Amino acid sequence: MVVVISTDSHLHTPMYFFLKNLSLLDAFYSSVIVPKLLENLLSKWKTISFVGCFAQIALVLFCGGTEACLLSVMAYDRFHTVCHPLMYVMVMNKRVCAGLVMACCALGIGTSLINILPLAQQHFCGPNRIHGFACELPPVLFLACSDAYTSIIIILATMVIVGLSTLVPLLSSYSRIIVTALRINSATGRSKIFSTCSSHLIVITIFFGSGFFRYMTPASGSVLEQVISVQYSVVTPLLNPLIYSLKNKEVKAALRRMLARKSQLTF
């Protein structure tokens, strides 16, 4: 996805700029989890150091916070595309787009630090065994021997704040898009709007749905919980580029052009 968007001038627009950054983030997200997961699957002793465990949690929180913000920013971009097409180029200029991506990274860093610092102050006396394939905040926190009440409050407060700060603008953008679409008399016009937003809505539903279940329910180590964890941490980042490429005609056309150029260079 990143190569297709970078090499095709037709896709050098704000929408695909955000999509490229989302694809890069998803690739990084998967690299945080998958290598250690594969190592544990192939190894008899499934272990991870304290430093490695805390680093994994911190990076997962960074990726999760940043992705939630990026999905909200992409909804804002679609809102201007549909509702203010004449002002779109002026409002969503390169400087604004870069600033929004940087703001999302800052939110991700803040989410990670606010949650990992209280966790680092906990005392772990053993047995330090988690029922899962990776280090994640809820199960690791429940291993602490010291009082984790303050950390739990901080985590819940952070999740609520991040959730509201990303979901409220996201829902607001799409509610306005729906209102605008319903005012259009042309069925073709309405279909084009919903087709443009469908892939993004699928990604939003998967990401926020699995994330809410993972972090807002008690850590029990159940099979369902582990399946949701795999979906949230591994499957969703890998699926996002596929969903956008299959549902987007412009991306598929750009991919065909890239493959055509490659075949011409080969022969």
Number of C-alpha atoms within 10 A of each C-alpha: 18 16 10 19 19 14 13 15 10 13 17 13 16 21 18 18 20 20 22 21 15 23 20 15 20 23 16 15 23 18 13 20 20 16 11 18 16 11 13 16 12 10 10 8 9 13 14 14 8 13 10 13 16 20 15 20 24 24 20 23 24 23 26 25 24 28 26 23 27 24 24 24 22 22 25 20 19 23 23 19 19 17 17 12 13 11 11 17 14 10 15 19 12 14 9 13 19 15 11 18 19 14 15 24 20 16 21 24 18 18 23 22 16 16 22 20 13 16 21 14 12 16 14 16 10 9 9 11 11 15 15 16 18 24 21 22 23 18 19 20 21 18 18 18 13 13 11 18 10 10 20 18 11 15 22 14 13 17 19 14 13 20 17 12 14 21 19 11 16 21 14 14 21 18 13 15 22 16 11 15 20 13 9 11 9 11 10 9 13 17 11 13 17 14 14 17 18 16 19 19 15 13 19 20 11 16 21 17 13 21 20 14 14 21 17 14 10 12 19 13 12 10 11 10 19 18 15 17 21 18 19 21 24 20 15 19 23 16 14 22 21 13 16 21 17 11 16 16 13 12 20 15 15 19 19 13 14 16 13 12 11 11 10 9 8 7 5
